[in-house]
Amino acid sequence: MAAFNDLSLLRAFVGIVESGSISAGARRLKIPQPTLSRYLRQLEENSRAALLRRDTHRMSLTETGHRLLADARAILALAEEAEQRLHEAQAASRRSWLTPTARCT
């Protein structure tokens, strides 16, 4: 599914939902509100489904939005764990290059 091709779209969606609004999500994610709105629109287009019901005073998740939210959180957690393991492996590799080895005489 194209919805999962870009983790930033999933981060944007989770940020909006957890913040309660697009404006609050933009502040939390430190990106302009129009950019965050565009990310949401792009994710909805990629998903071929509405994820949020919006009116002037409220926002709520659609059924599809609820399902995607759970999946997005899991995907983002896995991506973060993988990145952490990669950094740990790189650090260990650098340390092994810096460790002096015994000389053969």
C-alpha positions, 0 to 999 in steps of 0.5 A: 500500500502506498500509504506506507511508502513514506514514514513522515506521512504516518508520523504526521497522522499520528501527531495530528491524532495524538495532539487533537488537531492539525494546528496542535499537531503542527506545533508538536511536530514543529512543521507549518500547519499547511504542510501538515494538512498536505501530508494528511491529504496525501496520506488519505489519497494514498490510502484511498480513504478518509481517515479523519472526520473534520468540521470547524470545531471537532475532529474524529477518526473514521473506522479506517483511521482507527485501524491505520492509527494502530498500524502506524504506531506499530510501524513507527515503533518498529522503524525506531527500534531498527534505527536504534539497532543500526546505530548500536551496530555502527557504534560497536563497529567503530569501537572495534576499529579503535580497539588496539590488537595484540602484536604478533612478534 
